[in-house]
Amino acid sequence: MENLDKEKIEKIVKTRKKANAYFSKKSKVLSIFDKFIDETYEPGNLTVREKRLIAVGIAVTINNESCMEWNIKQALENGATEEEIIEAIEIAVELGGAPATVHGRFAMNVIEYYTQPKIRQITKQDDFAPLAKLLNAAFGTVAKEFGLTKENNPTNSAFITSDELKSQLIENREFYAYEDNNEFIGFIALERPIEQPSSTSDLFYIEKVAVIPECRHLGIGKRLMDFATNRIVELGGKRISVGLINSNIVLKNWYDKQGFVEYSLKTFEHLPFEVSLMEKVLN
């Protein structure tokens, strides 16, 4: 999907949320209409899924892009398949002729937007339980391999709780998750210390790079790293540092292939392993 199409869809979502919030404060009519909409899509002789598919077809025929986005999203969330939505679009094209063909292209982009895996920012409003579960599974295999336990390494993400993870999302950190079919399968965090000497003000840290075991070796970790690197560049960063278990040769090689160079080895009293610090200088 072209970035312009992606930006267009996200602008539709943002504009609708903002307008609805404003309108609901100013008008009693909107709440009445919202109730009418809710009742319209209640299951009856037709399921919610079927009603949303009908709405998709109508939205394409009349070229209402906001309704296309909303009803395709709702259709997917209520069990419609990509193939079923495409059939609804085909019917709209049959009824609407050549103009509907053009409208249908936007609808196809919406399908792609909502069905393709995507990286999204995590906020305090998100449910951190599935994120903690993801980290437990991803780091759990490493903990097992290197003999880490909650007793000898309690701060390891293999043992993190949802409340602990949420508390770590503070002003100078950003969390991102890789989402596929409404499930989190990858995670990454980036950080810049709030107070840094001027000589290190361009330094960022990447932490908690994680992909659930069953989804490894698919390039997801690399995509998360590329995304975080681009985000750090946007924020003015010029160097990235990562810390990892020094004896984890596989992981060290993975970072090495991405341009990271080891610059220091450190031991910490609270950690049962030697830490390798690696850094990448951004162009």
C-alpha positions in Angstrom: 0.0 0.0 0.0 1.2 3.5 -0.9 2.0 5.8 2.1 -0.5 8.3 0.8 -3.3 5.8 1.0 -2.2 4.8 4.5 -2.1 8.4 5.6 -5.5 9.0 4.0 -7.1 6.1 6.0 -5.5 7.2 9.2 -6.7 10.8 8.7 -10.3 9.6 8.2 -10.1 7.7 11.5 -8.5 10.6 13.3 -11.0 13.2 11.9 -14.0 11.0 12.7 -12.9 10.6 16.3 -12.3 14.3 16.8 -15.5 15.3 15.1 -17.6 12.9 17.0 -16.1 13.9 20.3 -16.8 17.6 19.5 -20.3 17.0 18.0 -21.4 14.8 21.0 -20.7 17.7 23.3 -22.6 20.2 21.2 -25.6 18.2 20.0 -28.2 15.9 21.6 -29.2 14.7 18.2 -25.9 12.8 17.7 -26.5 10.5 20.7 -30.0 9.7 19.4 -28.6 8.9 16.0 -25.8 6.8 17.6 -28.5 4.7 19.3 -30.3 4.3 16.0 -27.1 3.1 14.4 -26.4 0.6 17.2 -29.9 -0.8 17.0 -29.7 -1.0 13.2 -26.7 -3.3 13.4 -28.1 -5.6 16.1 -28.4 -9.2 14.9 -31.8 -10.1 13.6 -32.7 -12.2 10.6 -29.3 -11.0 9.3 -26.1 -11.3 11.3 -24.0 -8.3 12.2 -21.4 -9.6 9.7 -24.0 -9.7 6.9 -25.3 -6.2 7.8 -21.8 -4.8 7.7 -21.1 -6.4 4.3 -24.2 -4.8 2.9 -23.0 -1.4 4.3 -19.7 -1.9 2.7 -21.4 -2.4 -0.7 -23.6 0.7 -0.3 -20.6 2.8 0.9 -18.6 1.9 -2.2 -21.6 2.6 -4.5 -22.1 6.1 -3.1 -18.4 6.7 -2.7 -18.4 7.5 1.1 -14.8 6.8 2.0 -15.4 7.3 5.8 -18.2 4.7 5.7 -16.0 2.3 3.6 -13.3 2.5 6.3 -15.6 2.1 9.2 -17.8 -0.7 7.8 -14.8 -2.7 6.5 -13.2 -2.5 9.9 -16.5 -3.5 11.6 -17.1 -6.4 9.1 -13.6 -7.8 9.8 -14.1 -7.5 13.6 -17.4 -9.4 13.3 -16.0 -12.3 11.4 -16.1 -11.3 7.8 -13.3 -12.7 5.6 -11.3 -10.6 3.1 -12.9 -12.7 0.3 -16.4 -11.9 1.6 -15.7 -8.1 1.7 -14.3 -8.3 -1.8 -17.5 -9.9 -3.0 -19.5 -7.1 -1.5 -17.3 -4.6 -3.3 -17.9 -6.6 -6.6 -21.6 -6.2 -6.2 -21.2 -2.5 -5.6 -19.2 -2.2 -8.8 -21.9 -4.2 -10.7 -24.6 -1.7 -9.5 -22.5 1.4 -9.7 -20.7 0.8 -12.9 -17.3 2.4 -13.8 -17.4 5.1 -11.1 -17.8 2.4 -8.4 -14.8 0.6 -9.8 -12.7 3.7 -8.8 -14.3 3.8 -5.4 -13.6 0.1 -5.0 -9.9 0.7 -5.2 -10.0 2.7 -2.0 -12.0 0.0 -0.3 -9.4 -2.6 -1.3 -6.7 -0.4 0.3 -8.8 -0.3 3.5 -8.9 -4.1 3.5 -5.1 -4.2 3.1 -4.7 -1.7 5.8 -6.7 -3.6 8.4 -5.5 -7.1 7.4 -1.7 -6.6 7.0 0.5 -6.9 10.0 1.4 -3.5 11.4 3.5 -1.9 14.1 1.7 0.5 16.4 2.6 2.5 19.4 1.4 1.3 22.8 -0.2 3.8 25.2 -1.3 3.7 28.8 -4.8 3.0 27.6 -3.8 -0.4 26.0 -4.2 -3.7 27.8 -0.8 -4.7 29.0 -1.7 -8.3 29.9 -1.1 -9.7 26.3 2.1 -7.6 26.0 3.5 -9.0 29.2 2.5 -12.5 28.0 4.4 -11.9 24.8 7.5 -10.8 26.6 7.3 -13.7 29.0 7.2 -16.2 26.1 9.9 -14.5 24.1 12.4 -14.0 26.9 11.4 -17.2 28.5 13.3 -19.3 26.0 16.4 -17.2 26.6 16.0 -17.5 30.4 15.8 -21.3 30.0 18.8 -21.4 27.8 21.0 -19.3 30.1 19.7 -20.5 33.5 17.9 -17.3 34.4 15.2 -17.4 37.1 13.0 -15.0 39.0 15.4 -15.4 41.9 18.7 -14.7 40.2 17.3 -12.2 37.6 14.0 -10.8 38.7 14.1 -7.8 36.4 14.3 -10.0 33.3 11.3 -9.6 30.9 10.7 -13.4 31.1 9.1 -12.7 34.5 7.6 -9.2 34.0 4.0 -8.6 34.9 1.5 -6.4 33.1 1.6 -3.8 35.9 5.4 -3.7 35.9 5.5 -3.3 32.2 2.9 -0.5 32.3 4.8 1.3 35.0 7.9 1.3 32.7 6.1 3.3 30.0 7.3 6.7 31.2 8.0 10.1 29.5 11.3 9.2 27.9 10.3 5.7 26.6 8.2 4.6 23.7 6.7 1.1 23.3 5.7 -0.4 20.0 4.1 -3.8 19.2 3.9 -5.8 16.0 0.3 -6.8 15.5 -1.1 -9.4 13.2 -4.7 -10.5 13.1 -5.4 -8.4 16.3 -2.7 -10.3 18.2 0.6 -9.0 19.4 3.5 -11.1 18.2 6.4 -8.7 18.5 7.6 -5.9 20.8 10.3 -3.2 21.0 11.0 -0.3 23.3 13.2 2.8 22.7 14.5 5.2 25.3 16.5 8.4 25.7 17.5 9.3 29.3 15.7 12.5 30.4 18.9 14.0 31.7 22.0 13.4 29.5 25.3 15.3 29.2 25.4 17.3 25.9 27.9 14.9 24.5 25.4 12.0 24.7 22.2 13.9 23.9 21.9 12.1 20.6 22.2 8.6 22.2 19.1 6.4 22.3 18.7 2.9 23.7 16.7 0.0 22.2 15.3 -2.5 24.7 12.9 -5.5 25.0 13.2 -6.6 21.4 10.9 -9.6 21.4 9.1 -12.0 19.0 7.1 -14.9 20.2 8.9 -18.2 19.5 6.5 -19.5 16.9 6.9 -16.4 14.8 10.7 -16.2 14.8 12.8 -16.3 11.6 10.2 -14.5 9.6 12.0 -11.1 9.6 9.7 -9.6 12.3 12.5 -8.7 14.6 14.4 -6.9 11.8 11.3 -5.0 10.8 10.9 -3.8 14.4 14.5 -2.8 14.5 14.2 -0.9 11.2 11.1 0.8 12.5 12.7 1.8 15.8 15.8 3.1 14.0 13.7 5.3 11.7 11.8 6.6 14.7 15.0 7.4 16.5 16.3 9.4 13.5 13.0 11.3 13.5 13.6 12.2 17.2 17.1 13.5 16.4 19.1 10.4 17.5 22.5 9.7 15.9 23.6 6.6 17.9 21.8 3.6 19.2 22.9 1.4 22.1 21.8 -2.1 23.1 22.7 -4.4 26.0 22.6 -8.2 25.9 24.0 -11.3 27.5 27.6 -11.5 26.4 27.5 -15.3 25.9 24.4 -15.1 23.6 26.5 -15.4 20.5 23.5 -15.9 18.2 22.0 -12.6 19.3 25.3 -10.7 19.1 25.7 -11.9 15.5 22.2 -10.7 14.7 23.0 -7.2 16.0 26.4 -7.3 14.3 24.7 -7.9 10.9 22.6 -4.7 11.5 25.7 -2.6 12.0 26.1 -2.7 15.8 29.6 -2.9 17.2 30.6 -4.1 20.7 32.2 -1.3 22.6 32.2 -2.5 26.2 31.7 -5.5 28.5 30.2 -4.8 32.0 29.3 -6.8 35.1 26.5 -5.7 37.4 25.9 -7.0 40.9 22.2 -7.6 40.2 22.8 -9.6 37.0 24.1 -13.2 36.9 25.8 -12.6 33.5 28.2 -10.4 31.8 26.6 -7.7 29.6 27.8 -6.8 26.1 27.1 -3.2 25.1 26.9 -2.7 21.4 26.4 0.6 19.5 25.4 1.6 16.0 26.2 5.0 14.6 23.4 6.4 12.3 24.2 8.1 9.0 
